[in-house]
Amino acid sequence: MRRFYRGGIFSAPPCKRICVLLSWKAARLVRQHPSDRCSAPIGLQRPPPCQLVQFSDTSLASPTMFAPTPMIMQSADSILKEFWVLFLEMHGHLQMLVPSASQIIIAAGSLCKAKIASLGFFPLSLPGFHLSGTVTEPATATEPEMTYKVAISFDRCKITSVTCGCGNKDIFYCAHVVALSLYRIRKPEQVKLRLPISETLFQMNRDQLQKFVQYLITEHHTEVLPTAQKLADDILSSNSEINQTHGAPDPTAGASIDDENCWHLDEEQVKEQVKLFLSQGGYYGSGKQLNSMFAKVREMLRMRDSNGARMLTLITEQFMADPRLSLWRQQGSGMTDKCRQLWDELGALWVCVVLNPHCKLEEKSCWLRQLRKWGDMDVCPLEDGNYGSELPNITNALTQTSNHSQDSLARPRRTVFTRAIEGCDLHWQDSHLQRIISSDFYVSPSYQREGESLLFNSQGQPLWLEHVPTACARVDALRSHGYPKEALRLTVAIINTLRLQQQRQLEIYKHQKKELLQRGTTTITNLEGWVGHPLNPVGCLFLTLTEASKGTGDQHSSFPGCNAADAKPPVYRHVPVASGYQDTGESYLSLAMEVALLGMGQQRVMPEGLYAQDKVCRNEEQIIARLQELELDAALVQTLRKQCVLLLEGGPFSGLGEVIHRESVPMHTFAKYLFSALLPHDADLAYKLALRAMRLPVLETTAPSGDVTHPHHLVSVVPSRYPRWFTLGHVESQQCDMASTMLTAAKGDMLRLRTVLEAIQKNIHSSSLIFKLAQDAFKIATPADNNPDTTLLNVALELGLQVMRMTLSTLNWRRREMVRWLVTCATEVGVRALVSILQNWYTLFTPTEATTIVAATVMSHNTILRLSLDYPQREELAGCARTLALQCAMKDPQNCALSALTLCEKDHIAFETAYQIVIDAASTGLTYSQLFTIARYMEHRGYPLRAFKLASLAMSHLNLAYNQDTHPAINDVLWACALSHSLGKNELAALIPLVVKSVHCATVLSDILRRCTMTAPGLAGIPGRRNSGKLMSTDKAPLRQLLDATINAYINTTHSRLTHISPRHYGEFIEFLSKARETFLLAQDGHLQFTQFIDNLKQIYKGKKKLMMLVRERFG
């Protein structure tokens, strides 16, 4: 409620109760760091946010509202740094709305651009709680000098409203508002303090008041006159509402102490900005902008700014109004990954808000109603993406048993707000919880006291037994709301609880170990994993502990104007854990590593849905990246070794135990980190852990009952449903990476290499990944500047042989590459490896691969030189290659016959054997094209008679129709006829009947006839049987038969073409008849035959008048 005056007499004595709001002593206002703010334990009452300091009228002009520190003229760089220092000061006490470094740079850049040292400030005034002034921005090369009027209102240490003439439409303060505030802080003596306007008016008489009003109206008559006339009418009316209320408002006098107050936040601009960013769909950096707004909300929560929840509400409303939600729902498609992450962050922020330790009950009830309203909307995204999972209520205590009732704990529909809704049921009134977070010295008064087993461990340290993600959500809420010490205390209590549970689980497993190993089965005791969980429990605890372990220089970010590439990684140090009267010797850093290892080593079932599974992988990589920032010293190595041993012995509660569930999340990424970290300190433990983590039970077949020889073959508790692992490709690639890491580390150690090789052959099921491992091993084993490592080369060869066996009967587009690589690898290993793959080719290669790639490469000149073989070794290798070629020709003559002949041509017996295989297969397996190819090869090698025999066999398989004048075998037919012609009349006479039988195309036959009437070509033949050089007559055998066949082919083809001829083909048909006449004329009575043929055509096809007219014109 504003101050009012009654009938010209103010309710407050003049100048006696002017309240100047002051956080603390003015001298500390500027230089005190935000981290020095008063922070009381949660269980105690906080000090009030401000003090009301009353001044008399004589002290009103004292400039104590802000610290009187003068502004110093500096260079541009110094001004930028000075602005950052001033911003920290302002942010700590004014909590100005500048959420991120990028926005700070924008504001700072604007100030530097305007040269804040030379900004022109017209006389400023501070009437009551209203600061106003005029800021002049100097002219630039592109912009003229600009003057802006700025007004700022205050209320109890908060800026409640700002106005600037620049018309800035943003959710952040413009540079002019920031400049005015800084100017008031730095030069308070130049700002004239004034009374609230109500006090000034009270001092005026009637004439002065009338003059004041009339001058005000005259000065702004276009703006004020309508309002002034309306107010005058209301005042003169006795029944108006304005006369029913005593007093009048004073905007400069400040609000009543009972009125609510909050920092200025332009709600409309927040809505517009969020709507704009969402409409961009993740493009143009909108995701970063929204994450920046989320970061600002967390920052406001940490500073205990009430606008944090207010701003988050505005953001959520725009998220729920996103039109894409209904579109995605209608189409049944999931949202993009970037949008999904933004929704996750939104849900996590609401959990932090509702878990505010000092949240009022009415505020929480209001939030709960709003969250339920959003959650009940059809378009509200589900927590796990596309599936409704059955997960326990967040408020359920952690009971590590396997007898959970799924029906009682089932949640049919869990939205992104479900966690926050459940969080509204949580409270902070538990006395045990209050004592944990209030003191470092809270310990059990008696370790053996009965009934305290759930409150303290055997060392007397407090425990906090609660659903682990819920307890971690409390930690996150404490951190987010500015209670780091309390969050740290609760974190230590949670870790002590996890340790105790781990110890009890290990004891339970030791009693059941024999039975579990015999059955080879297990169940998942954790209904939801901690890695990839919406509340990120492992990451929350880890960050809380590592922040407490940072050096002094790493507590706050450096000046934002510096280059991000120059940012140094955080430096951690061992800070002892505050644990009462006894020294445990532990540090927060070692606890951070311990909780990360414990959480990531938890055995958990792979969640359903693409996004949930991808989130598990992404969260795991994020935690490992943070672990890699820790420099492993003796203390951390000890913690690492201890946890690794516990994980190996942890049974079904550990993802690295001896028996795991078939659908358990694999540990490959985690184990790779553990292996690399442990290797320099404990190699045996590192290999033991990594080898156990190599398994991937989801791809294994079910082991027989009682079979303990393959403990990784486990029976799923849901055998009827094969899980949909959308990230299976990523999982297998991580498995491959871990195997590659082990191979590299084991170089030169034959025993370890053999163990790793067996694990790879047993657990990796992708031929492509095994091939990649083989290539990696080969590359490592053959350095360019050193001798090859034979042990690792043999491993590469073994892996390559396995790839060949795996892909022999399957289709793989990289198969030829794999075969060539294997031959290269075997060549590096030595001649015995080559002999081995040649002798066992049928288990590794197809006949075609064996002859065209393997044997051909082995017999190449480069291979012989590379191996530096002597004569017996060359002969042994060649003999193996010829044997392979003959075996392949017998098995697949269609594809291997020619290759076999080529490989055996230097050995007469082998060559004859290969030739006989071809002849035997000619009648059944070989096609005419294959036979023609082999025949050409024989002719080329100097075996014309064998070539003729093969060509004759090919002709018997051929059939050329009358219209196939462009058939690909025509050249082979012409070559075969030329070959037979060159061999002699007998061979030609033997081939022509085959030609007449197989070829029915008139043009092809006429071409053959024309070639045969000429002198025989000078092809390789038998000199004694070569033709005498005379032209062969077409009236005698063997050409007479060919001529008759050609004439008949022309006649038949003519009738066939005339059956379906169109006018556009008449010209082509006439040319065809001209070629036919040339062939007819080769016969003795050819002219007569052709004339009779034409007359016959004219009679039969007299209906085609135009065509017959063209025939008469050409042929009479």
Secondary structure by P-SEA (a helix, b strand, c coil): cccccccccccccccccbbbbbcccccccccccccccccccccccccccbbbbbbccccccccccccbbbbbbbcaaaaaaaaaaaaaaaaaccccccccaaaaaaaaaaaaaacccccccccccccccbbbbbbbbbbcccccbbbbbbbbbbccccccccccccccccccccaaaaaaaaaaaaccccbbbbccaaaaaaaccaaaaaaaaaaaaaacccccaaaaaaaaaaaaccccccccccbbbbccccccccbbbbcccaaaaaaaaaaaaaaaccccaaaaaaaaaaaaaaaaaaacccaaaaaaaaaaaaaaacaaaaaaaaacccccaaaaaaaaaaaaaaaaaaacccccaaaaaaaaaaaaaaaaccccccccccccccccccccccccccccccccccccccccaaaaaaacccccccaaaaaaacccccccccccccccccccccccbbbbbcaaaaaaaaaaaaaaaccaaaaaaaaaaaaaaaaaaaaaaaaaaaaaaaaaaaacbbbbcccccccccccaaaaaaaaaaaaaaccccccccccccccccccccbbbbbbccccccccccccaaaaaaaaaaaaaaccccccccaaaaaaaaaaaaaaaaaaaaccccaaaaaaaaaaaaaaaacccccccccccccccccaaaaaaaaaaaaccccaaaaaaaaaaacccccccccccccccccccccccccccccccccaaaaaaaaaaaaaaaaaaaacccaaaaaaaaaaaacccccaaaaaaaaaaaaaaaccccccccaaaaaaaaaaaaaaaaaaccccccaaaaaaaaaaaaaaaacaaaaaaaaaacccccccccccccaaaaaacaaaaaaacccaaaaaaaaaaaaaaaaaaaaacccccaaaaaaaacccaaaaaaaaaaaaaaccccccaaaaaaaaaaaaaaccaaaaaaaaaaaaaacccccccccccaaaaaaaaaaaaaaacaaaaaaaaaaaaaccccaaaaaaaaaaaaccccccccccccccccbbbbcccccaaaaaaaaaaaaaaaaaaaaccccccaaaaaaaaaaaaaaaaacccaaaaaaaaaaaaaaaaaccaaaaaaaaaaccc
